[in-house]
Amino acid sequence: MKIPAVKGTRDFYPEDMAVRNWIIDGWKRVSLRNGFEEYDGPIFEYLKMFQIKSGDEIVEQLFSLKDRGGRDLALRPEITPTLARMVNQRINSLPRPIKWFSVPRLFRAERPQKGRLREFFQWNVDIIGVDDVLADAEVIFCALDYLREVGLTANDVVVKISSRKMLAAVLQVIGVPESKLDDLYAVLDRRGRLPDEAFEEMLEKQLPDTAKRQKVLELMNAESMNQIESMFGRQEAFDELVNLMELLNNMGVGDYCRFDPSVVRGLAYYTGIVYEIYDKASQLRAIGGGGRYDNLLHLFGGPAISATGFGIGDCVLGILLQEKGLLQRQLPPRKLDYFVAWVDQTYRRAAIKLTMNLRSAGWTASFTYKTANLSKQLKEAAEQNAKTCIIIGSEIAKDQVVVKNMASGEQKLVNFAEFCQECRI
């Protein structure tokens, strides 16, 4: 009986693992050069932690379980609650600002779709302890620093930026009570993922007043802050948005960014700047998103501290890079420094010993498992993309080896002791 992988999960064969490592290695490299330190936490947490952050409805969207002690646990669907818990535990000893990143494996018990799986990897970058829009700009820059590095241009991706402060202010001008804002955010956030009829039905339940619904739609469809100001008056949050855009321009990534009030981010904990990153053609789900969440640490029993950050998943990113041909162009090929071959079978053990000495000295090296003649061994060396083939055997003087350049085909006799000295073995 053949048992398949669970739906919504992935098997990582070597070629898939190469892609995964390439993406994650890039995330880590960019994080470090932007001044962030890596952290991680347990793969499961108390279920209550995710309920505090996202409400009881989150239970239907994650994998939960009871342990042998009857405790309610859950596989982590995100790492931000873990971040908040960890920071709160050492809040008085951690130097600020706290600039951390993580690449957790996450799980969501949802219906698998293109770009949305039940198991995935996510790049999280956060700054805690900076109450300045500069921190929002810095994390957005960090995300774009990576996307630029892998070859995605402003013609390929866009960061759509809005503000929960601005949305809250305008919605209250429209007449939406503050007590209903979180529920309305959750509906507005689903606008692009629902058929028009379904969205309008949900919106009508939240806002029975036709005139108010129309004004909300006008807000969502606005193309600039000037247009919103002309309809609803100037709001305090405008200055923060203008400052953010100026900072992003100054950082050299302004051409990737645009104001878009339809970006809401449904989670209730966002308090200020919010944004989502999409492919420019809008053919895929969001590549990532984030924003400011100044109240989250307080929700987990800590002090009220400013925080901002983003998450980018590997699924949609991988699809986009594949479609743009950027994976094939940039994935490093498997390669060997040395392939050790022999002319005479009696030298097989000597070849194996030389291979192991090369590996011990830090070189990538291999040999054949087969009983093969030299021509077949050379073919295997080429298949393994070896840079150099070392040939030993009875037809070669005992104190010499043949060093063959696999790219040019050139070969030469080299004193074995000198070769060992050059390779530090």
N, C-alpha and C positions, 0 to 999 in steps of 0.2 A: 504493500500500500504506500503510495507516494503522498506525502503530506506537504502541501504548498505553504509558502509564507503567508502569514496573516494579512488579510486585505488591509491596505493602507500602510504597510511597512515595506521595507526594501532589503533585498540581499545585496551586499556590496562585494561583487566579484573584483578581482585585482584591478581591472580597468575602471570599475566604478569607484573603487577605493582611491585610485589615483586622482580622480576628479574631486572626491570629497576632501582628500588631504590638501590638494592644491587650493581649494576654496578656503578651507579652515586655516591653512598656513598663511594665506594672504590676510585673512581677518586678524590673526594674531600679530603679524608683522606690522600692519597699519596701526593697530591699537597701540603697540609699544612705541612706535615712532611719534604717535600723538600724545604720549605721556601717560597712558593708562596702564594699570597693573591688573594682572589676571587673578580671578578668584573662581571658586566653584562651591557647590553645596551638595547635599544628599539628593539622590534621584527621587526619593519620596519624602513627603512632609505630612504634618497633620492636616487633614481635610479643612479644618476650621480656618487655617491660614488663607486658603484660596477663597473661602466664603467671605471672610472679612474684606478682602480686596474687591471681589467681583460679585458678591451676592450669592444667595442660595441657588440661583439658577445655574451656577457654574458646575454644580454637582452632575448635571446631565451631560456636561461637555468634557468630563475627564474620567480617567480610570481610577476608581476608588476601591478600597478594600478595608476589611477589619483584620487587624493582626491577632495573634493568639491571646493577647491581653484584652481584646475587645475594643481597642482604640481605632478610631476612624482615620485612615490614612489615604493619601492619593499620590499617584505618580505625577510629577510636576508638569503642568501644562505651560508654565512659564517660570522664569527665575526671579522676577522682580520682588515677589514676596520674600523669597529667600534672602535676597540682597537687603531688604528692609530689616528682616530679623537679625541678620549677621551684623549690620551696622549698629542697630540698637543695642546689641549685646556688648559692644565695645565703644559706645558713642563717646565716652569721655577720654578714651586713649587714642582714638584714631586721628591722625593729623588731617587738617582740612586745607584745601578741598580734597574730598575723596574722589579719586578718578579711577574707576574700576571697569574691567570688561570681563565677559565670560562667554564661553561657547558651549552651552549645555545641550544635552540630548533631551528633547521634550516630547510629551505625549498628550494627544487630545482624542477623546472618544467621539469623534464626529464622522459624518459620512465622507469618505475620501472623494476628493475632486481633483481636477488638474491643478497642480501647484499647492494642494492642501492635503497632507497625509496625516495619519494617526501618530506617526513617529517621524521626527525631523530634528535638524540641528539649527540653532539660532544664535546669531551674533548679537550680544547685548553690550551696549556702551552707556555708562552713566556718570554724571558728575553730581556729587552731593555736597551741599554747603556753600553754593554760590548763588546768591539772589541777584542775578544780573543776566540780561538777555545774551551777554557775551558767551555764557556757558551753553545756551541753546545753540548759538551759532557754531560753537566749537564742536559739539557732537554732530551737528549736521555736516560740518566740514569733514569730520572724520569718516562719516558714511560715504561722502562723495569722494574723499581721498582714495578709498578702496575702489569704488566704482570706476573712477577715472583710471586707476592703475590697471584694471583688467580690460580696459579698452572701451568702456561705455561712455559715449559723448553726450552732450546736451541735446543731440538729435535722437538719442536712444532712450534716455531716462529723464524724468522730471520730479522735483520735490514740490509737492503741493502743500502750501503753508497757510494756516489759519490761526485763530486764537479763541480759546474757550472763554476768556474774559470778554472779548468783543462779542462773541455769539450770545453770551449771557446778558450783556448790556442791551443788545439790539432786541433780543427776544422779550426782554422785560418792557422795552419801549413799545413793542407790538402788543403787549398785554398778557404774555405767558407768565403765570405765577412762578416764583422761584422754586416752589415745592415740586413743580412739574418738569423742571428743566432736565434732570437726569433721565427721566423716562422718555422725554422728547429727543434727547441726544441719541439714545439707543435706537430710536426709530429712524432719525435722520441719517445715522451712520450706515443704515442698511439700504439706503436709497439706490445706490448703484448696483446692488446685488439682488434686487427684487424686480419683478415685472411692475410696470407702472400702476396697474390696477391694485395689486397687493399692497404696494407702498402707500397709495392714496387711501386705501381702506384703513391701514394701520395709523396713518397720520390723522384721519378723521376721528378715530377713537380717542387720540390724544388731544386733538383740537376740533371740537364739534363746530366752532365758529368759522364760517366760510371765509369771512374777511381776514381773520387772523391766519388761516391756512394759506391764503393767497399771498399774504405779506411774507410768511415764512419761506414760501417757494421763491418769491422775488429775492429774498436775502440769499438763498442757496444758489441762485442763478447769477448773482452779481459778478461782474468781471474785474472790479477794482474797488479799492477803499473809497475812492472819490464817489463812485456810484452809490455805495452804501451810505456815505455821509450825506449825499443829496437826498436820499430816501428817508433816513432815520436819524440824521444829525451826527455830529462828530462825537466819537467815543474815546474814553481815556486810553483804551488798549491800542488805538491806532498808532500812537507814538512808539509803543513797544514794537509793533510790527514794522514800522518804518525803520527804526533803529536796527532791527534784525536784518532786514533786507540790505541796508547800507553796510553792515558788518560782513554779510555774505559776499557782497560785491567786492569789498575790500580784500577779502580772503581769496578772491579769484574764482569763486564758484557761483556767482550770481546768475550766470546764464543757465544754470540747471534749475533755478528756483523760481516759483511764481506764486502769487497770492491766489488762494482758492477757498472761499468761505464754505464750500460744500464739504470740506474736510472737517469732520466732527470728532472722530475717535469715540466709539460708544462707551468705553469704560468711564465710570463716574469719577475716578480719582484724578483725572487730568484737570489742571487748574489754570493753565496759561497757554503758551504757544503749543500748537499741535501740528503735525505734518504727516504725510504719507508719501512714499516713493513709488512711482509707477513707471512702466515702460511707456514711452512717448505716444505709442499708437493705442494705448489703453486696451490691449488685447488680452492682458493677463491680470491676475489678482495683484494686489499691492505687493511689491518686493519687500517693503518694510515700512515701519512707521514709529512714531514716538511723540514725545512732548514733555511738558513740565508737569510734575506731580508733587507739589509742595506739601501735601497733607498725608502722604502715604506712611511715612515713618511714624507719625503721630497715631495713625490708625492701629499700628502694631505696638502701641504702648510707649513709644519714644517721644522725644521732643519734636516740635514743629520745625523742620529743617527743609530748606529749599533743595529740590532735586530735579534733574532733567535727564532724559536718555532716550535711546531708540533700540529697536530690535529688527534684525534682518534675517529671514529664514533662508535655508539653502535650497528649498524646492523651486520656488518661482525664479530665484536668481539663476539656478542651474539651467532651467528651461530657456530663459532669456539669453544666457551666454551661449547655449547650444544653438538657438535660432540665429544668433548673430555670427556664428562661426568662430567665436572667440575661444571656446574650449579647445577645439582641434588645433588652433594656431598657437596656443600658449602652453598646453600641457607638456611638461618635460618628458621626453621619451625614457623608457627604461634603458639603462646603459651600464656597462662594466668598464672598469679601468683595465682589467687584465683577464684574458682567458688563457689558461695553461693547457697546452696540448703536448702529446708525446708521439714520437715516431715509432717507438718500440714498446710493446705492451709491458716489458720488464721494467720500464721507467714510470709506470702508472703510479706507484706509491710515492716516488720522488715528486711527481707532478702534483699529487694531492698534498704532500707536505709543503711544497712551494706555495700552493694556493692558500693554505691555512696561514702560512707565514705572512703572505701579502695581506690577508684579511686582518691578522693581528696587528699589522702596521697601519691599518686604517684604510686600505684600498678595497674597492669592490672587485672581487675576483671569483672565477668559477672554473669548472672543468666538466668533462662529460661523464655521465654514469655508464655510458654504453661502451662496448668493446668495438671501437670504430677506428677505421684508418684515418690518416692525417687529413685527407681532403674532406671527409665527413666532419671531422672535428673543426676544421676551419669554417665549414658551412654553419656549424652550430654556433661558433664564435660570432659570425656575422649576424645570425638570427637573434642572438642575445645583445646585439649592438655593442660589442666589445671594441674599445678604442685600440687596444694592443693585444696581440697574441704572442705568448711566450712558448717556444717549442723546444722540448728537450728530447733526447733519445740517443740510441746507440750509434747513429751515423754522425753525431755531433761530438766534438771533443768534450771530455768530462768536465772541463773547467770553463765551458762556454755554453751559451744559449742563443737561439735565434729570436730576435725581437722583430716582430712583423707589424707594421702600421696597417691596420685594417682598412683605413680610408684610402690611402694611396697605393697600398700593395707593396710598398718598399719594405725590405727586410735586411737585417745586418746581424753579423756575429758579434756578441758582446761577452766580455769576460764575466763569468758568473759571479765572482766576488764583487766586481765593480757594480754589476746590476743590483746585487743585494744591498750594497752600500748606498746606492742611489735611491733605492726604495725604502731604506731605513729598516731592513730586516736582517 
